């Protein structure tokens, strides 16, 4: 279950619990009255009044209120006491009513305690809610978040992106587990590089053998020419015809072998040029999603808004271009990467800028050449094909790619509008 659903459920349960508790407290009635004690107090108060004791002194001593009929607001006080459910005794002299003696009993104290208890329960509920959210936050940060990182990491590995490292935090309880996954990535990356090197070595070997085999084939064809010339000088027509036929067959087979070797040689060297690119009309906003997918580096800053328009692009190939440029910046510069967008009449320019050492000026025109690796690539893995392919893809999407130095390396991708 997602963490946001847990927070909502926890909040609802806490609110229901606090509401039920407060409701029970408010519905609790006060039903206890000490009538015997009140009668005793009443008799003593009457005796005190008859004996001339001061009214205020009696009220303070017995925690009561004495309303005399001679008071101006006598009627209103009595009505208020009745409405507040206080206990009233008649103060009489013979058959004459002189006033009322009013006891609040312990109901006021009960109401006061009920209000305090309600307030305390709300405070306790709020504290429980806060503690619950803190616990959910701790669970998310230390347990769920690392697994989300692993999930994104697995997606990148499935896509074949083995350059994105898996961040390992000191407070991560799954540090060893996470480290094992990152080691797996390194091993897969090494295996892929070794596989590429092995395949490249095979192709280079085929190309070298193809080139070397052309020399003896050329010698055979030259020998056939000599044989034909000598055959033409013979007087015996039968021998002449026999030699010309055999020389023709040898020359024909030599031409066939030469053609096959040539095809193999060119197919080996130009194999990468056969990558398919389909530039379709797409929304420019898709480019933002491509950068968002690479945000696991946590170094990409989008500097302005993307112009909304239709452009020509192959989503898969443009994603490969952007992925390669970001990976190179991460590998060689290791700085923050700023991405900005500019709209032109013909299309849009995506500027990707890092703040590393850049590329030597004399090497800039060469970095899109096949198998070329600059001087800053020493000691770092790579095959020298990434920018070659990026340039190839951009050209086949009716766009361009441009490199220059300006406090780091700047890459401009131009994508043409529809």
N, C-alpha and C positions, 0 to 999 in steps of 0.2 A: 504494500500500500504506500502511496506517495506521502511524503512528509507533510505536504500542505493539507491533505485530507485528514491526517492525524491531528494537526493543530485545530482544524475546524471542529472535529468530533470532540476533542478535549475541551474546547471552549464551550460547546453546547452542553456537554455533560456537567461542566463546572457551573454554568449558569443555571441549569435545571436544579442541581443540588442546592445551590445557595438560595434559589427562589423557594424551594420546598421547605428549607430550614427556616427562612424568615417567615414564611406563611404559618408554619406550625407555632413559632414563637408568638406571633401576633394574635393567633386564634386561641392561645391559652388564656383561660379566664381565671380571675382571682376570686376564690370562693370561701376564703377563710376569714371569719370575723370573731374576735374574742369578746363576746357579749358580756360575760361575767366581769371581765376587767373593765369594760367600758361603763357598766352600771356602777361599779365601785368608784370609778373616777368621777362619774356624773354626780353621785351623792356628795363626794368631797368638794366638788366645785360649787354645788348648791349651798353647802354649809359655809364655804368660804365667802360666797357672795352675800349670804345672809349675815355673816359675821363682819362684813365690811371690807373684806380683802379686795385689793385692787384687781380689776378685770384683766389688765395686761399681765400682771404677775401670775394669775391663774392660767391664762392662755399659754404662757411660756412654760409653766410647770407641768401642765397636763397635755401639751401639744394639741390644743383644741382652739376653736374660735367661738366667741360668745357674742351673739347678736341680740341686742336689747331693742325692744319696741320703740324706745325713745330715739334710737339712731335714725338719722334722716334716710339712709339707704337700706333700711332693714328689709323691706320687701324684696328688693333686687338681690340682696345678699342671700336670702333664703331660697329664692328661685334658682340662683346660680348653684347653690349647694345641692339642691335637689337634682338639677340637671347633671351635676358631676357625681351623682350617686354617693354622696357623703351620708354619714349616719347622723340624724338629728334627734335631739332630746328636747322636750318642752321644759322651759324654766318657768315654774309656776310658784305663786304664793297663794295658797288656798285654792280657790277656783279661778284666780286671775292669772292669765298668761302674761309673763313679763318679758319673754324672749325665747331664744333657741340656743342650745349648746350643741356645737357641731364638731364631730370627730371624722377625720379622714381615714382613720384606721391605718392600715399599711398598704392601701391600694396605690397611693401616690408613689410610695417606695417601690412597689411591685412594677408599676408602669415605668418608673425611671430605670429600674434594673432591666426591664424588658427592652427598652430602647438601647441601653448600653450593650446588652447581649446581642441585639440585632446588629448594632454598629461593629461589634467585635467579630461577629460571624462574617459580615461583609469584608472586613479587613483580612480575616483568615482565608476567606475564599479567594480574595485578590492575590494574597501571598501564595496560596496554592497554585493559582493560575500562572503567576509569574514564575514560580519554581518549576512548574510543569513545562512552560515554554523554554526555560533555560535548559532543562533536561533534554527536551526535544532538540534544542539547538546544539547541545553537546553531542547527542547521538548523531545528528546530521553531520556535524563538522568532523567528528573523529571516526565515524563508522560508515555513514551513507555516502558522504562526499568522496572518500577514497575509492569506493566502488563505482561511483559515477565517473571518476577519472579513469578507472580500469575499463569501464564501458566505452568511453570515448577512445581510449587507447586501442581497444580491440577493434573498433570501427576503422581506425587509421591503419592498423596492421592488415585488416581484411582488404582495405583499398590498396594495399601495397606501399603505403607511406611508412617507411621504417626509419625516417630521420627525426620524427617527433619523439623527444624523450618523455618518459613518464616521471613526473615530478614526485619526489619522495620528501615528505615532511618529517621533522623530528618528532612531532607529537602524534604521528600516525601509528596506531597500534598494529597496523598490518604492514609495517615497514619492510620486514623481511619478505613478506608475500609480494609486495609491490616491487621490491628490488629484483625478485626472481623473474617477474614479468618483463622488467626492463632488460635484464640479462638475456631473456628469450628474444627480445627485439634485437639486441646487439648481435646475437648468434644468427638470427634470421637475416639480418642485414649483411653480416659477414658471408653467410652462405650464398646470398643473392649476388654479392660482389664477386665471390669466387666463381659462381656459376657464369656470371657475365664474362669474367676474365677467361674462363675455360672456353666459352663459346666464341669469344673474340679471338682467342689463340687458334681455335679450330678454323675459323674463317680466314684468319691471316695465313694459316698454313695452307688452306685451300687456294687462297689467292697467290701465295708464293709458288706453290706447285704448278698452278695454272700458268703463271708467268714463265716458270722454268721449263715447262713442257713445250711452250711455244718455240723455243730454240731448236730442239731436235726435230720438231714437226717442220719448221722452216728448212732445216737441213735435208730432210726427206724430200720435200717438194723441190728443192734446188737440185737434188740428185736425180729426181725424175726428169727435170728439164734437160739435164746433161745426157741422160739415157735416151731421151727422145731425139736430141740433136745427133748423137752418135748413131742411133738407129737409122735416121734419115740418110746418113752417109754410107750405109751398107748397100751392096748391090743385090744381095739375095732378098727378094721380095717377101719370101716366107718368113725369114728371120726378122726382117724389118717390121713386118706386120705383127709378129708375135711379141717383139720387144715393145712396140708402141702400145699394144693392148695392155700388156702387164704394167707398163709405166703409167698408162692412163688410169688403170684400176687403183694403183698405189697412190697416185696423185688425188684421185677422187676421194678415197678413204682418208687421206691426210687432210683434205679440205673439210671433210665432215668432222674429223676429230678437232681440227682447229676451230671450227664454228662452235662445237659443243664446249670446248675449253673456254672460248671467248664469252659464251653465254654464262657459264658458271662463274667466270672471273667478274663480270659486270654485276651479276646477281648478288654475289658476295659483298662487293663494295657498295652497292646501291640498295641493299636490302631495306634500310631504314627509310628510304624515300617512298616506299610503298604504303606508308601509314595513311589511312583514310581520314579526310577532313571534310565535313559537311557544314558549311556556313549557312545557317538559317536565320530568319527574323526572330529575334528574341528581345525581351524587355531588359533594359539596362540595369534594373534593380536586382537582377539575378546575380550581378557581380558582387553586391554587398553580402549575399549569402555565401559566396565562395570565400570571401575574407573571414566571415564569421566562423566557417568551418575550420579555419586555420588558427582560431583564437586560442588554441591550447598553448601556443607559445607565450600568451599573456604579454606580448610586446607590440601588438599591432594597434595603432591609433588611427581612427578615421577622422580626418581633419575638417571635412565639410560634407555637404549633402550631395548625393548622386543625382545628376540631371536625369529626369525621366524621359526616355525616348526609346525607339526601336532601333536596334543595331544588328549588324551581321556578326554572328558568332556560332561556333560549335561549342556547346556548353562543356562537354567532356574535355576537348582540347584546350579551351581557355582555362579551365580549372587546372589542367596540367601545367600550363604556362605560369599561372599565378603561384601554384604550389612550388614549382621549381625556383622561382625568383625569391619567394619567402624563405624557402629552405636554404638557398645560397646566402641570403642576408643573415639568417640565423647561424649558419655554419662559419662564415668568414668574417662577419662584422660583430654579431652578438649584441647589437644595440637595439634600442627602440626602433620600430619601423613605422614611418608615417605614410599614410595613404591619402591622396587628395584627388579630386576629380575636376576636370575643366571641360566645358561644352564649347565646341567649335561649330561652324556652319556645316562642315562635312561630317563631323562625328564627335566622339568624346575621347579625352586623354585621361588615362589612369596613371597617376604618378606614384611610384613606389620608391621611397627614399630611406636609406639607412645612414648611420653616422660612423661607419668604420673607416678603414684606411683607403677604401676605394680600390681601383684597378690602375696599374701603370698606364700612362697615356699611350705609350707605344703598343700596349697589348689590347687596348679597347677595340680596334678594328678586327682583332683576331678571335675574340671570345665566342663568336657564334660559329667558328669553324669546327668541323667534325673532329673529335678526339683532342681538341686543343684545351690545354689546361694552363692557366696563368701561373706566375711565380708564387702567388699567394696560396696555391693549391698544394704545395709541398707538405707532406705529413698528414694530409686530410684525404678521406676516401672520396672517390669519384671516378667517372669514366670520361669526362669531357664531352658528353653528349647532351646534357640538359639544355644549355642555351642554344645549341645547334637545333634541337627539336623545337624549342620555344620560337626561334626565328622562323623555322619551317612552318609551324602551325599558324603564326600570325600572318605570314604571307598568303597562306591558303585561305585565310578568313578575311581577305581584302584589307588587312590592317598592316601595321608596322610595329617594330620594337626598336627602341633607341636607348643607348647607354651613354652616360657622361658622369664626370666627377664634379661634385659640389659639396664640400664638407662631408664626403662619403660618396657612395655610389647611388646614382639616380637612374631608375628605369622608367621610361615612358612607353605605355602601350596605347597605340592609336586604334580605335575600333570605329569603323565607318557606319554612318547612319543609313537607315533604309531609305 
